[in-house]
Every structure is written in C-alpha cells, then in structure tokens.
Amino acid sequence: MFDALKGFGVTFSNMFKKVATEEYPEIGAPAAPRYHGRHQLNRHPDGLEKCVGCELCAWACPADAIFVEGGDNTEEERYSPGERYGKDYQINYLRCIGCGLCVEACPTRSLTMINFYELADDNRQDLIYTKEDLLAPLLPGMEQPPHPMRLGDNEQDYYVNGPELARDRGVPSGETVETSEEKAMQ
Amino acid sequence: MTMAPEEPKVEVPEGYVKLTIDGEEVIAPKGELLIRTAERLGTVIPRFCDHPLLDPAGACRQCLVEVEMNGRPMPKPQASCTMTVADGMVVKTQRTSPVADKAQQGVMELLLINHPLDCPICDKGGECPLQNQAMAHGRADSRFRDTKRTFPKPLPISTQVLLDRERCVLCQRCTRFSDQIAGDPFIDLLERGAHQQIGTAETAEIYDAASHTASGKPFQSYFSGNTIQICPVGALTSAQYRFRSRPFDLVSSPSVCEHCSSGCAERTDFRRGKVMRKLAGEDPEVNEEWICDKGRFAFRYATAAQRLRTPLVRNAETGELEEASWTQALAAAADGLAKARDGKGVGVLPGGRLTLEDAYAYSKFARLALRTNDIDYRARAHSAEELDFLASRVVGTTPETGVTFTALEHAPLVLCVAFEPEEEAPAVFLRLRKGARKRRTKVVHIGQWTTPAVSKTFGELLACVPGGEASAVEGIAQHAPDLDEALRAEGAVVLVGERAAEVPGLFSALHRLSERTGARLAWIPRRAGERGAIEVGALPTLLPGGRSVEDAAARSEVEQVWGLEAGALPGTPGRDVTGMLNALVTRDLDGLLVGGVDPADLPDPALARKALAAASFVVSLEMLPSEVTEHADVVLPIAPVDEKAGSFLNWEGRRREFSITLEGTGALPDCRVLDTLGVEMDADLFTQTPAAAAGDLARLAPKPTGSAAAPDVPNGHVPKAGDGQAVLATWRQLIDEGTLQIDEPHLAGTARPVVARMSKASAAGLGRRVTVSTERGSVTLPLEVADLPDGVVWLPANSPGSKVRATLGAGHGAVVTIAAGGDQ
C-alpha cells in the first residue's frame, strides 16, 4: 500500500524536473560547436577553391572513403590559385568514420569538418557526396569559379597573405574564413 | 676445445679485385662502380644522377662515401657513382661512417635549399626518390631561412613534356639520356652557378627575355617520355598524366607494347578501370629500360568515345546498323557466312595487330568453318615473293636460332635495307645506336636520304632510287667490296623492313646476299601482330607452325591435331589480300571476314572500297568504327589489349606474353568471338580463352624452317622519272595518324614536321611548297632539301596532310608528278 504511493511519488516529482528529451527532428538538436560532422571544401575569400587535388586526404583516410582526381588549371578556366585543382572530389559517408585524419592531412586547409551530422539516407548513392555537395557556400564577396585570381598574382599571395585577405573581406578578427562559413551554414 | 674455423683464403679470379666495404670483404670485377658493388652487398647508397644505363656523371654528389686506399684515407668523401673499385680499397658507406652520413645529409640539405615544398601538387609525390631519400638520409629540418629561387612554371618544352625548373636537382639524367641513348640533344644545362638550369634552345632565350612563353624549336624526340620516367624529382612531367592520380591509387600490371614489332616490356598503371599511364618495363633482352613515346603515350584509343561496345547488325529494310544482342548478332553472322561459304566462298583479312592466340583463331576459323585458305593478314603492300620469303626465311625462327636485339648490339656490321629503324621499330634503333656508340658497330643504310636514324647510328647511307634497292643489294659485291667483306664477318646482320614488299626482287636479292656472305638476315615488320600471324598460318600458303598447305603430310598432321577427317583441309593455296579483293569485285568470292584492317593501309584503297561494296556479306570484328564497319553486315566488338590476355611474337620470334590488365570489362577477345561464331557454324575451334587457344596451338609444334623454297624473283627495273616527274619514296613516321594514336593531342604535337623532301637540284624552281600528284589525287607540302638522289621525292606516308595511299593511291617506288605548290 505504502510502496505504491512511493512509486507514484517518483512519477509526480519528475513532472516538475527539467525535461531531458530533445524534440528531434521537429525542433532539432545542434551538436557541440567543435563536433566533427560532415566535411566542407573551403574557398579563398574571392571564391576560388582551396583544394588542389593533392589526394593527401585520400591517402590519410583509414576507411578509403575519399576519392580525388586532380586537374590542370588554365588561364581560361581557373578553379584554384596555382597549377592544380581538385577536378573530382567524392566522400563516401557509408565508409567515413569521422576520424578527421583527412583534415589533418590537408596542406591548404581546404578540407575541414562542420558540425552537420544528419548523414542518413534510404539509399547508398545519395550518401556519396560529390564536390558540389561538399563545397562551402559562396559568402558575400565570393564569386563562383572558374574565374581568374582576384587577390594576387600567384598562389603565394593567397597563402602568405591569407589572414589579411580574409579581414579585408570582412571576416572578423579571431575567426577564419572556415569558421565564419560554418556559422553561415547554421 | 673448439677451434675457430680457419679463415678460408678467397682466391681473387683474373680481372677481379678484392676490397672492403663496411668491414666486409668483397670481390668485384675490375671497372665496377663502387655504388654497384655496395648494392650487391645490400647497401643502398642514396643517389640521383646515377643510372646503370647512363655513363657516370657525378653530378648530384649525393652518393658520397669515405674511401681509403693503400692505408691512406682520401682527404674528402668521394662520389661512389664515379669511382671504380680497386684492389685493397677500404670503403665506408653511411652505414658505418659518420663522416659519409654527415656528408650525405649536407648534400641533401643543399639540394633542398631551392627545392619547392610543393609535393602536394607534384606528380612525382609518393614515388619520388628525392622525397624518399630526404626522409631516409636528410636532416629533420632546414637551416636555410632565405627566399628560394623560383622560376615560372611549368615550362612546356614540347607539347608532352613539361619542365619545372624549381624542382630540378641538376642530376643531368635527362640530358645524358637525350645525348647518349636517344641522340636527340635538344635539352641541356644552361647558365652557371646559382642560375644553372635545364633548358632547351628557346628557353635560353626566354631566360634572357624573362617571359613565360615558349616558341620556336621544341624538344623533339621519339624517346622524350623516358626522361620523365628517369627524372628523380618532379622536374619533368607529362602533359598526359599531369595531376591524374597518385601512385597509391594505381594498380600496376606488367604488359607488352601493342604498337611495333619489338614487343617492349611495359608497366600499365590503371585506376578504377581506366589506364592512367604506361611506363617502360625492364627487360635487358629486349628494350632494356626504354620505350618510345608511342608505346608510352598512345593508349587512349581504348577509351575513345566512339569505341564499339555492342554488336551491330544491319537492318535489311532500313540498311542501317542497329544494336543487337550477342546471340542475335552471332546468329546473323553465322548465317550469312555459311551462305557465302556455300556460295562462292569467304575471304578472311585478320589484320596485322592481333595477338598470337587471336591470329590462331582466325587461321583455324578460316580452315574449319569457312573451309578455305583465303586468309591473309597483310594489311599493307605485299607480294608473292614476300610470301615465299616469309615461308622460307622467317617462320619458325626464334631468339635461339635467329637474330636478336643482343646480336644487333654485338654485330660488327648491320645493314638496314628498306627499313627506317627509328620510325618503324624504335627499340631496334636504340640498340643500333648503343652498339654503334659502345661497340663500334658499323651501321649501313640502303635508303634514300640521311634520316635522323642514319646520323644518330653514326651510319653510312647508300642512297638509291626508291624501287632500286634490289639492284643496290645485288651491286654490293661489285660496287662496295669493303661492305661485302664486312658482311662476311662473324655476326654481321642484315635487317629488312616491310617496305621491301614494294620492291620486286629485293627479298630474293637479300636471300642471295645472305647465302653468299653468311650474314644473318632478319625481317622487322612494323606491326606487333605480324610475326605471330605468320607462325599461326594466317597466310594463304601456310598452316600453323610453318607447314605448307600444299604438303599433304603436313596437312594430315594438322588434320589429326584438329580432329578432322583426312582430306578435310583444302590443299590449294588461297588468294592473297589483293587476290581476294579482286575476286570480290568480280564476284568470285561472296563474303568477307575482316579484323582490324583500315582500307587506306591496303595497296589500293579504291579497290578495297569497291570490294567491300561488292561483297554480299561482310563481318567485321572491330574496336572502333572504320570504313569496314560502314560496309559490314554484322559488326562484332572486340577487346583492346588492355582488356585481354595473350601474347605477341616480336620480330625476333620471342614470345611476349601478357596477362589481362583491366578485368571484368565484358569485352571479348577475337579468339572468343570466333570460337562462338564457329560453334554457330558447327566448327569447334577450342579457342574460348587465349589460354585455351595457346594450348591448342602448342599441339602443333613448329616445323623446322628451311623446307620451303626461297624466293627467286628477278630484280624489277629501277623506276625512272621523266620531266616533271619524280620517283616516290615514302614510309610512315612513328607518330602520325595511326588509328591507335587517336585522342592523344599531346603526343601528336611531338610528331616530326610533315614536309616533303627532295634533292637540291630537283627542288630548284619549285618554290617553298611542292605538289605531288597522281591521277587519283594530290598532296601539297612544304618542301625541304635533303640529300636524296635526283628525281626522287619523299613523303611521310600517313601524316596529317600527307596520306599517300589514300590520296595518291601510290606507294614506295611509284612514279609521281611534281609541280610547284605555291607559297602559302
């Protein structure tokens, strides 16, 4: 008799406690700011791609989830500063284990991870993200490649003056082009 | 008590020396380089400039070791790639000597001072000797804090080869290769000191003008791809492979080149079912470590958009080719062929690019399913004399009994007749040049002008009028007694090319010359499948293994092996290519089964077209749409070499086997298609796979050669040109409009200029361009003066703007009309 009341007591007291349930997916649940979610291929402040198609990410990947093929930039058709760009870029999220070794391997800080984590689908094909899916959105002041180098004469200028170029384009101090893009995604 | 075993006293043989490397005693042949002796012991000394097939240079200084002679150490570390072994030498490599190790680290640090940190975008990254050795023998960090020397990059030194001077470590492998091996010294060291760099004639000007464009005379060589392969850094890269993949993406498969008859070893690298590049394989007996640019770069034909991938059958109502299933197409082909066979008969033109196994399937299919000897693989100029020559002097020769690459290198004299080694068989050219450079082989060419091959083999030209080669050979005894004497020397070789078929009496004259002098005679065709096709009997007079169709005993032997009734094989020789085409036009032949044959290659393209149109039924086994498929009633797609296994016989008669590179593409080899077609026609070929075909062929052991009668045809009269006429000399350039070179713009850009050549006297008054014409058509080309005999004009046979057979309908030795071509 007393035990039953004790049981209802637990239920009753919980009614006044903070609700731990998250209304997902109706309301959504943002991940922690540094969460390793899906990848993003970043851009230079003028919109040119940072990826040079070097395949170091594919090399570093322990799950063989990344496919890259490089391409040759020409004066008429330029996607990144310098000679080489990533012509084909695919990440297979059926394979990706989110370890982030690819991000560490990237020599141009083109590949980073944003905290988007909704990587589920009802077919395999859609989980192979292509370059169009992975490229960062165009921020104000950016221009869709192919276009000539707007911020320097060669790729050296882009890399050496990277932070200043970002400031000039309105990226606040203490933030990089990448972090501001992450915010733009949310 | 155990006794220490007595140190065995090692006898040093004559011509050898004893030295100590890292405390280990070693016996080495005199003259061996220290770096190789150490390598035999298992100690790899880092190096960049050293290459076993190039002369020592000591350019990069990476291989420094400590050397002690007669108890006295040398004051400084020595380069082990230039120092030869000596008796009593004591050598300490980086393994035991801190001095050598520090010296190597220092050199590496210096090399890296100006080397850019662009490994992520460099094609060599991942397979780079500099990367590897910097990891193994370099310092962990650099002390250099200043600005690196930079150059505009890349600098195209030809349409194919790109030079990145920042990455260069000045090892001079490329310049030494071009100078020593290929003989095309268009690339060299320029400037001095910190400005020293690799460049070509026009980059020297650029350097002064500080502009970034290249113009003028490019780096022109048929072997330029080798410089890319031996470059120990990423300074030389190819436009074709640029940024395409990384070594860890690639699956490598050993392969054999499908272009010329040398059968060079190659390595095919592919990624996700697509061939990315081909590299030279190593085979000291054949191509050493070099291949020509055609073998290296011409492979995209297999991925061409127009490639045939499904069978096509001609719709009887609309007259159009329509896609069909294999079952439908094979049934239609079998039906039509059986009807034609039971009518006037079917001829077979397999073409000269088949593997041994595929050619065997054609040969067996012709005899079993079509019951005919009307089969001839020679998709080029041909003659009955050539047939006799092939049956008596070529079939059945092997590297053990015949001439080999090594024999060419060691020969005291090589006589090339109607054969242009650099254009027709580049690996042969490299061996001739090596022999001439290293062993003083005398190379004599009977041709028309001093071609690059003549000068680069330090050769002598015996110029003759095209068509006059036979008389020139006959005249050797009388007019060139020293050459006659040299031909009697042990090991002398005579090489003859495919062009000989256009000169009546030449094969007979060469046979007599070889009988008279004892010089060995080798026939070097231009296509990879020609030698194998002879061996398997894809000729109207031969059965597999060099058996004559007229020999009843040989026939019954083949009948037994093939499980036929006695007398099932036809005993009369068939028609040759021209015979078959004529018979089709006159309706003495109904059907035609064609492999990879381009009518424009045949001696009379107009006749070929007429015959194709006249034939009542044509089956084409093709990879790419051609003039034959336009006329075909059934087109059956077949696999390119990368997608099948098989073997080629090279000109030496050496079997060059290769396994399948790209598996699971669904493309079928000719032997499989013919086997299934045979089943439809109630003939069992047992050639379902290349392995099965090879096994079946092996049951027909080759007959010893020499049973057939040698050709004996009198010399044709030497063509004479009248006023306003000239005798045409023509052969194909290595890089031209060949079907297997489609989709290769970078390679096409490295072709030799397309020009006509005439002697100074004959060219007088013609201006800068010349028009060469026959009643069929005309070719107009820029005119260049060369040392041809008067009244002779030379044209490239199949280059852009100069398709001699297709346009003029003429060949080597024909008389053509000459006129001024006007200035453009």
HADDOCK unambig.tbl for C-alpha pairs under 7 A between the chains (distance, minus, plus):
assign (segid A and resid 52 and name CA) (segid B and resid 121 and name CA) 6.75 0.50 0.50
assign (segid A and resid 54 and name CA) (segid B and resid 120 and name CA) 4.89 0.50 0.50
assign (segid A and resid 54 and name CA) (segid B and resid 121 and name CA) 5.48 0.50 0.50
assign (segid A and resid 69 and name CA) (segid B and resid 244 and name CA) 5.98 0.50 0.50
assign (segid A and resid 69 and name CA) (segid B and resid 245 and name CA) 6.13 0.50 0.50
assign (segid A and resid 70 and name CA) (segid B and resid 243 and name CA) 4.88 0.50 0.50
assign (segid A and resid 70 and name CA) (segid B and resid 244 and name CA) 5.55 0.50 0.50
assign (segid A and resid 70 and name CA) (segid B and resid 245 and name CA) 6.86 0.50 0.50
assign (segid A and resid 71 and name CA) (segid B and resid 243 and name CA) 5.63 0.50 0.50
assign (segid A and resid 71 and name CA) (segid B and resid 244 and name CA) 6.76 0.50 0.50
assign (segid A and resid 72 and name CA) (segid B and resid 243 and name CA) 6.82 0.50 0.50
assign (segid A and resid 84 and name CA) (segid B and resid 121 and name CA) 6.40 0.50 0.50
